Amino acid sequence: GRRTQLLVGLPATSTVEENSAAGVSVYDFNVTLSPLASGGVAVLPTIVHSNPLTEAFDIESKGGLEYRVVTTGNPVLDYETMPKSFDLQIFVEDTTGRTDLNILTIQVINKNEHPVFRGNMAIQTVAIYVLERTPPERIYQVDAVDPENAKLKYSLLPATMPFSIRESGAIFSTKEFDYEKDPHCYVLNITVTDPDGLNSTKTVNINIININDERPYFITKQRTYRIPEEQSPGTVVANITAKDPDDEDSPSRLFYSIQSSDRYFSINPATGVLQVTGRIDRDALPLRLHSNISLIVRVEDGPSSDNVSEMEITIIIDDVNDNPPECNPSAFRKEVKENTTPGTFLVDLRNYCKDIDVDPSNNQFSFTGLSGFGSNNFALESTVSGRLVMTGTIDLENPANPGVEVYTLTVRVQDIAHPNYSSKYPFYISFDNIIYIYIRIKPVNEFFPVFSNLSYVFSVSEITKVGSSIGRVHATDKDWPPSVITYSIVAGAGTRDYTNIFWISPTKGDVRILARLDYETTQKHIFTVQASDKEKSTTASVTVNVLEVNDEEPVCSPSFYSLQIPVSLAVGTNINGFRIECQDRDSDPRSFRYFINEGNENSHFIFSPSAGSNTSHLILASRFDYESGLDTNWIYSLRVHITDDNLVSTRDKTTHVIKTGTVTLNIRVIPNPTTATTTTPGYTVVTKRENLYSASAWYVPFAITLGSLLLLGLLAYLGLLLRPRLRCPPAGKAHGTPLINAPEKKKPKKEVVVTMTKLNTVFDGEARDPVTGRMYEFNTQSGARRWKRCSEPLQPVLAMQVTSSATVKSGQGTDRAEAPRRKEPSEKRKELTAATKPPAKPSAGQSETLGQAELGLQKQKE
């Protein structure tokens, strides 16, 4: 609506004092209404704005249409810190919609205020703490201000206090305080006043702090204490007390300690109670020499304080009878020979016993109570001396004696004085000691050992194994206890070949042999054995009869021999006049038997006589049959066994020891040699002479090398000449096996000389090879052979053989070569080349037949 004057008395200006409380009236005004405003005021007078903004004022109704402006106290008006004037815009509206807005200006009036304390003094009573012994100095700074910034004046009450305050507000102490003499607390009133006389007062409490500046002192007057030894740990000796002036009437906080090194006592650090902590033995060093113990007790009022006091106390240790007599050693061992004379002194016990109590009244003792089995043979001279003597005679061999060698005696060593101890020492049960005396009766060697026999005879087979037991000797000794008897051989028991042929067990008396017995050398051995108890000895004779046993085998000569016989040798012939002669050290010459154990295929050979003689001849028992294939071997290796059981009956052979000798014979069967020399041109025979040489000869390699080069050149030249005429290789193999076999190639180098001879061979017979089953042709005179071709009739042909004059170390002859068929001249040249090649090793199971051809060819050449 339109603007109408509703606020009566506005605009206006008013004043108010600073620091006015809430609700202080500042200004009154009225509100007028138009006649149409029957309903009154629609909007009460309201401060809608202020300049500057503030909430320090508000409008209250006085009743009706009267209103007033009052302070709110929030914030409190402060002339020094807030604006000095405020413009309040007051708005009002009646029920007809008319409004009015006017300004009320309020000016703040300055007012003189009381000084104000700041800091801790503004909010609490300040407590100041001052250490005693502190020199005069500033102890506090009072902080106060005047709201009007006027200069303030400080004062302190009561003035008699030992403190002062400066114009700056600094509080000083005026003396050095002693806690033990001066008051412990001072109360000061600090007043601050502005120039107009307005003031403010605060209280300050000053507390004097006690420091540890006084030395404690002992109040215990006693300095010497006496206690008996062996007090139990924890026993109270003294109660040491002290006082500290710093503590006044409060409980002392003192610390007690023992400064001197001591292992017997300890003091409670808080209470000062002195107690026993270790065993106190008056009889041991150092207390044995000095019975007084001095302690330095210290008291201090802090663990590391310099305020200390010390006091020396002396503790006297009294001796008590707390030790029994002791003997070292407590057991004695004495040795007495049997048959010792009565009255012999044995041991003085007092030399080994003592009582370590310091007081002479406590260290006296006596010897009593000699007891134990056999104690009637011993006695003590007196209870004081402790000398033990022998009163009887002991003979260990006496049948009345029980055979006891050791007597155990006991002697009691006892204190003379009554033990001076109370029930609080329960560990001292007995004040006596027991001595053990062991008397050993040493036997005397009174008797000689005695053998159970005066002489011993043992019969032993000569084949008994070395180390075998052959008998036992035994001896006894009448001494008690029975002596340990040792046995030894002291004479004999040796031969020319062995120093000791017998051995005897030192403890058991077993006799054993150390070397092989030989009946043929020695039939009886006699030696002497000794039994000894280390002091006395006795001897006995031992005879060992050696029993003969067939333990020698026949020895025959020759033991190895090689023979050659023609294939046509007549049955019953003594082969080459060969015989063997045998000997046996433990057998009759008639006890020999001869038999061939190995190699006698088809039983061609026998020995005659076969038994009953020490000489026997080799006889051909049956003819050889190579033509039918019955015989295939040309070399026989016979293993001949000769036994010595010919005279042993069949019943005794099962238990009789039979010995066997062995002879080895190598027999080569020679085919019949040929005697006819044909004039028909034939094949070429190559004769090789081989000379073995020593590897150490320097010239041999040179000669062999030169000869080999010449031979190779010759063979190459012959090969070139024969090559145009050769059409096929020579037939000499069947089923992969060569018919012509040559000796094995020797490792040592050989010098070879080749000669050429032309011979003719006529094959007039045929037979079947027993190994391969094939048919072959042969010459009945020379023995030369060749394989027969199935489509070829029997006809004379030429053959080529290779003969060697080198001696074969094994004793076997060279192999027989197959006779080739007639060939053309060119084929002959090829065979000649083949004949100069090294011969191949004969295969297993094939007959070595070159020997027959070799013999035939050699005869023809002759």
Steps between C-alpha positions, in 0.01 A plus 500: 500500500599861504741631748339650819656627824436216743812511721475785746835631632703375211740569346698574813846464663571330834802387710597193698805419724741232405489174687125546558332185609222337305156674525630854557249746340658714230205691344109510520262572207127463416300373206188689369229332300259640238130502570455218260746281685255357740693179527816655643853431383547233239882498520654599834786749493805307384865583445535397139853633450788657689808684394735352584333167543453388858271296720579700810149665496138386495145653530270416792132597550421717800123445461253643253672679220809593704835332425862533607842402364708294748848337505526124445843450657608300199743632433577725799570850373866596531599853423864410446451216258159558332348776280405814688158548324227276354209602264199276556224489231164436672204379292128478596172414312134536609206287403402731215834441332656833582871481586765722644883477513721729708853504641614497859866599550660359816833634618720292738633699792846410644520385866813458728550124562693297754843368397490149368743210576605293206654154465466240776413762760188594304348152534649338812702541812861477399728256693872575487762242611840606621781253583666546829855624486404707194663847512275815474370540147188575299248226557193622305380771254150645564313591178222768534358776271271800533209507253567870454871429447591699806818429693444254782661471843583166668505428872555192720341415831593419769808710469691294758531204266853428372388599150477821298326619180644743250319767289513254212301246700800266560493318835844440664605291799703693752677207678634145464245263647579202729227239491593358835480850671269728295126469432423264221228725338439878456170667388541838318222744394596682181307828439511703178355862502426748216548878531134551602546265791318206351685176588485126471652240738610139446659244734833322436611194703875451531610149607853423619619167353719280715823376344725216617763709664536331840706192588325212677646387834495171694293479813621143588774526763619135528812419297598140607293180465577135587342194338589127491620343176280299267199729531228417252448745212255778589603525864475867612826634641415869552242766408684804370292823492570856381313827448501767229429866601344559160222257580380676821229281651415316177625142450863497402597413145846380590713232334730270700795304361818317607807656343758239598516178299323236703350161420347428838254788557258720313294804600148581395539821293166642619484394867868467598453146644837314498460125428710188448510401133783247473642218703725627779758233577727602783723200429579598141730771375505796539279480809722229644771766542281808556164455664396867471316628195498878442227656287466857367129585491399797287173694501405744223184687417498403135641237271760742362498773758808666647337527840632185668615384841705192589540297817733208581365205697683186620349151514680240716454133394503248785616138441263211569567127500351443157759273335546129557847349486598437140742242369662529162491247365195357670584156364836330543631207302784302648666188372640237735670179402350182634681355803590854616631506861245620762569851634588644162404868474263579212384864503493806728153651448570824690740607227209513257221648719433851629221725629504843334308680776704808604430485871724231659211388717312408185768311304585205728401147383555129577507160317254232613289212378737278303272246330457293185545142387839374616552794736619252766827487305555877547488754786542873583779581746292779663205726422728803484788372289296323230780250424373179339705181555463135400425254781455165317658290223316437171587202277296491177572131436385396848175302467369674810537834326186596299717617211429869555766717335362844597383600850279809535541680834319810627621749761286784639664843538298714746506852648587511867322831563122513495373659178415867561214562261123561518204359311523769238798313349329176395767412246749406775362157580806318624833618627694180447652329198556143385835380367511193278816291505542232235770248593600286203686182584761463228549134411849356517603272216590190695432215255624403152255430215443126443411346159218248494740258316874465511502476119246532220472298177287622206449317168432725202436427135755655269223672298360681801431865410739766621356670808312192620505404867668165562467476880509682832728504803378603843667603827372606843635706790411447870551866590193700607360668311571275206780654297462581133714244323654581162631240261793525260727277290855526628680236292449304181193565282720582197649334192771581250250695289284656774613666820167438673278229363278488811327773704336483841225728631647700791178485701325176399789266421364405157775371268463595133713438192650796315638314196404199292611165647680257270521135595755435228735755661438467875285237669528630856542841666603544863494836676481638854216717637518715811226604744575819695321705766740793432726399786526124492494270200487127410566320170357194329587307183264489200539233227313544169481185285435581133260251336567416137241597239512462125564866435767474226391479137690293238772691315564366149772563244463634243200707594462642144607345170430533126495198264455443123374170362416387147139435425584139407663410835418144600262433791677390821815697423672689784477850352852624437610287795340758733458420869438693820656438840317607820601548863295560818657574837221334700377225262628158384619483133233238444222742601498696171216484249515664155207623291449762232248752626470737200577517128498119422240512224396160369729347771803465272749513791550303822771460765651162579510393771196701612567431871742341746824660384674832515591472130255482209523512117280680246340244264294551182178312573314538167580610145406841362212519253497832318373363170156406634476824697516323839812697595525869431775624734860481395625639831414344837552677833488230766458578869625198699404453868713288733341407836651326803195293601579168326564323832203657682201274536163604369371519856770747607489725192207698638709627793852464362668812365585443132761719330526542125794596275459641150697459176419677172587344160465658154486241219506601130386239248707524178334390172685246286761685289515463118808345334426534122626798304305569182658638188183660384521877515325595816452790736752719677593440863599814694734430790522773770777517756413727789755629747377658819701791634539689820325835518814653649709442177519829313583346164198269488238766412725624218551153354131413531395826336743454209400137451129591513547765231684251274233234558219743423675602179541139395138417577380802304711398199371141513143627529539707185635196312222265615205743470424438125494124549286477812128448438354399843613494860627172645242272655592471863197588708191302594211657681718796590773280653839479324625145434863615495601622845831654585662570834395810689682818420752568776541840658881511467625608160653226287763479232348305207693321223284366215606205277305345216467122427263337247330169601217283367227343715268217396174461702420129511253488794194676633324540842234707683607786726352428852457870578337643188364175351650577156699252290869557439777328297841408641832349402560179692875547499542871585166559669428808281128580476252708300126547502322279248267663250174309460515501117871420475632140487801390695810608300861591563553867562775730605506639851676793657613498859659753726753363747668688780828419669420724803455318829150539657534572869184308593638172366222459237579430133410723202163453331451278195413694181238398249645375168360718216376360172703522176490852369608695203830689514318823574318334792831370631634853513196608704550212743862590532403851600251362750758263642726791600232665718509459881329176604168522686444368853329153496140499609377316810410133447696467173783248479849632464633279217779705352754293688452192278546695177800673645665171582427362152631804321814512706577136415448566129739796517756284666 
